[in-house]
Amino acid sequence: MKKIIFLILLGGFTLTINSCSVGYVAEPPTYVEVNISPRPYPNYIWIEGGWVWSSSRNVYIQKKGYWANPNSARGHRKGEWKKYDRGYRWERR
């Protein structure tokens, strides 16, 4: 019984680790320009879109940019493609 529980826990741990993987691509995808809507308030700033790894599809998906209040508690870091031995990966600076 202990072996069965151990194997179930080991399998669950393995699945969890695999789902946390970071995606690498041979070449960065092409960024599709989007139309920027008018500024909703005078003090808002435009936050550029970026890329998000979809582990279910094994591709990067482009996120759209948005307007944000610069006084909000959240900070923003611009992203960039970095080259590694395994390929390119999207990272926030």
Rosetta silent file (secondary structure, phi, psi, omega in degrees, C-alpha in Angstrom):
SEQUENCE: MKKIIFLILLGGFTLTINSCSVGYVAEPPTYVEVNISPRPYPNYIWIEGGWVWSSSRNVYIQKKGYWANPNSARGHRKGEWKKYDRGYRWERR
SCORE:     score description
SCORE:     0.000 S_00000001
   1 L     0.000  -39.810  179.706    0.000    0.000    0.000 S_00000001
   2 H   -64.767  -35.974  178.623    2.860    2.381    0.824 S_00000001
   3 H   -65.026  -39.942  179.992    4.425    1.714   -2.583 S_00000001
   4 H   -64.672  -45.631  178.827    1.167    2.588   -4.357 S_00000001
   5 H   -62.374  -42.453  178.581    0.817    5.850   -2.426 S_00000001
   6 H   -60.712  -44.893 -179.745    4.468    6.658   -3.124 S_00000001
   7 H   -65.290  -38.399  177.710    4.042    6.015   -6.861 S_00000001
   8 H   -64.479  -45.517  178.328    0.891    8.161   -7.000 S_00000001
   9 H   -63.977  -41.022  178.236    2.671   11.029   -5.226 S_00000001
  10 H   -63.204  -42.660  177.488    5.725   10.649   -7.455 S_00000001
  11 H   -63.037  -43.252  177.970    3.534   10.722  -10.579 S_00000001
  12 H   -63.493  -41.183  177.473    1.704   13.831   -9.372 S_00000001
  13 H   -63.208  -42.858  179.117    4.983   15.557   -8.581 S_00000001
  14 H   -62.090  -44.104  178.157    6.352   14.689  -12.031 S_00000001
  15 H   -63.256  -39.224  178.948    3.265   16.085  -13.758 S_00000001
  16 H   -64.058  -45.198  179.705    3.505   19.278  -11.710 S_00000001
  17 H   -63.501  -42.592 -179.713    7.154   19.803  -12.601 S_00000001
  18 H   -65.228  -32.668 -178.609    6.510   19.180  -16.315 S_00000001
  19 H   -75.434  -13.072 -179.674    3.645   21.694  -16.400 S_00000001
  20 L   -94.310   10.915 -175.669    5.971   24.421  -15.070 S_00000001
  21 L   -69.457  152.509  177.888    8.349   24.220  -18.010 S_00000001
  22 L   -99.922  141.776 -177.138    9.448   27.323  -19.881 S_00000001
  23 L   -88.162  139.908  173.786    9.117   27.388  -23.632 S_00000001
  24 L  -119.392  143.005  177.249   11.984   27.816  -26.038 S_00000001
  25 E  -128.734  154.778 -179.415   11.582   28.535  -29.748 S_00000001
  26 L   -64.903  -42.519  178.320   14.071   28.418  -32.628 S_00000001
  27 L  -135.322  143.964  177.128   13.257   32.010  -33.672 S_00000001
  28 L   -62.540  141.416  178.311   11.209   34.678  -31.866 S_00000001
  29 L   -67.828  159.093  179.086    7.700   35.021  -33.313 S_00000001
  30 L   -76.484  130.775  179.153    6.811   38.097  -35.325 S_00000001
  31 L   -78.644  127.865  178.631    5.155   40.821  -33.270 S_00000001
  32 L   -93.815  121.409  179.771    1.829   41.892  -34.736 S_00000001
  33 L   -66.436  143.652  177.958    1.233   45.621  -34.340 S_00000001
  34 L  -120.324  153.159  175.209   -2.013   46.620  -32.691 S_00000001
  35 L   -76.844  128.641  179.465   -3.965   49.842  -32.890 S_00000001
  36 L   -87.573  124.681  179.240   -3.607   51.800  -29.680 S_00000001
  37 L   -70.623  161.606  178.378   -6.920   53.141  -28.451 S_00000001
  38 L   -60.014  149.474 -179.920   -7.145   56.756  -27.282 S_00000001
  39 L   -62.591  124.303 -176.515   -5.790   57.457  -23.803 S_00000001
  40 L   -71.570  -32.298  179.215   -8.699   57.019  -21.346 S_00000001
  41 L  -140.294  149.478 -175.619   -7.313   59.487  -18.769 S_00000001
  42 L   -57.852  -31.990 -175.824   -4.569   62.127  -19.054 S_00000001
  43 L   -90.698   -0.701 -177.957   -2.271   60.452  -16.505 S_00000001
  44 L   -75.804  151.638  176.919   -2.478   56.900  -17.940 S_00000001
  45 E  -121.478  154.410  179.753    0.501   55.296  -19.692 S_00000001
  46 E   -87.085  125.624  175.942    0.605   52.655  -22.420 S_00000001
  47 E  -100.917  117.627 -178.684    1.962   49.265  -21.324 S_00000001
  48 L   -64.214  149.713  176.442    3.319   47.351  -24.312 S_00000001
  49 L   -71.606  176.447 -179.431    2.106   43.837  -24.897 S_00000001
  50 L  -150.645 -151.591 -177.628    4.313   40.816  -24.569 S_00000001
  51 E  -130.116  144.798  178.640    4.325   37.058  -24.959 S_00000001
  52 E  -128.005  134.500  179.145    2.942   34.232  -22.807 S_00000001
  53 E   -80.142  126.787  174.964    3.952   30.570  -23.089 S_00000001
  54 E  -100.487  104.628 -178.047    1.024   28.203  -23.657 S_00000001
  55 L   -70.065  -24.224  179.017    2.141   24.823  -22.307 S_00000001
  56 L   -74.846  -29.604 -178.916   -0.967   23.134  -23.703 S_00000001
  57 L  -106.764   -9.956 -178.463   -0.194   24.324  -27.267 S_00000001
  58 L    57.254   43.383  176.973    3.613   24.606  -26.944 S_00000001
  59 E  -143.853  160.313  170.825    3.683   28.069  -28.515 S_00000001
  60 E   -87.460  138.778  178.934    4.055   31.684  -27.415 S_00000001
  61 E  -115.587  133.089 -178.566    0.857   33.725  -27.606 S_00000001
  62 E   -74.863  131.962  173.755    0.979   37.492  -28.049 S_00000001
  63 L   -97.403  140.885  178.748   -0.610   39.572  -25.283 S_00000001
  64 L   -77.877  153.102  174.548   -2.124   42.913  -26.224 S_00000001
  65 L   -76.320  171.183 -178.101   -0.925   46.148  -24.678 S_00000001
  66 E  -157.716  161.398  175.245   -3.164   48.228  -22.422 S_00000001
  67 E   -86.602  140.650 -179.820   -3.525   51.589  -20.703 S_00000001
  68 E  -143.873  154.351  176.308   -2.692   51.683  -16.981 S_00000001
  69 L   -79.988  120.439 -177.343   -2.544   54.147  -14.129 S_00000001
  70 L   -67.342  -14.191  179.916    1.146   54.710  -13.309 S_00000001
  71 L   -84.752   -1.869 -178.996    0.254   55.276   -9.645 S_00000001
  72 L   -66.183  158.777 -176.388   -0.941   51.710   -9.219 S_00000001
  73 L   -68.731  -24.961 -178.563    0.973   49.497   -6.782 S_00000001
  74 L   -78.692  137.817  174.211    2.099   47.114   -9.532 S_00000001
  75 L   -92.210  168.207  178.505    5.290   47.843  -11.356 S_00000001
  76 L  -130.481  133.294  175.450    5.872   47.029  -15.012 S_00000001
  77 L  -118.069  128.905  178.743    8.945   45.480  -16.571 S_00000001
  78 L   -72.043  142.113 -179.109    9.385   45.497  -20.317 S_00000001
  79 E   -96.425  166.974  177.616   10.076   42.080  -21.830 S_00000001
  80 E  -157.371  159.039  175.812   12.585   40.928  -24.405 S_00000001
  81 E   -85.947  129.897  176.765   13.665   37.801  -26.259 S_00000001
  82 E  -117.632  140.266 -178.528   16.845   36.232  -24.880 S_00000001
  83 E   -94.383  132.539  176.261   18.903   33.618  -26.700 S_00000001
  84 E  -126.845  174.536  178.218   19.976   30.448  -24.898 S_00000001
  85 L   -59.536  -33.713 -178.035   21.540   27.184  -26.066 S_00000001
  86 L   -83.023  -11.247 -178.446   18.051   25.662  -26.334 S_00000001
  87 E   136.506 -160.082  179.964   16.648   28.604  -28.334 S_00000001
  88 E   -94.407  147.868  178.709   14.922   31.911  -27.603 S_00000001
  89 E  -140.448  139.359  178.895   12.845   32.580  -24.502 S_00000001
  90 E   -82.149  129.908  179.956   10.655   35.573  -23.567 S_00000001
  91 E  -138.012  149.169  171.719   11.683   37.227  -20.293 S_00000001
  92 E   -89.013  135.475 -179.162   10.758   40.297  -18.317 S_00000001
  93 L   -69.028    0.000    0.000   13.764   42.469  -17.490 S_00000001
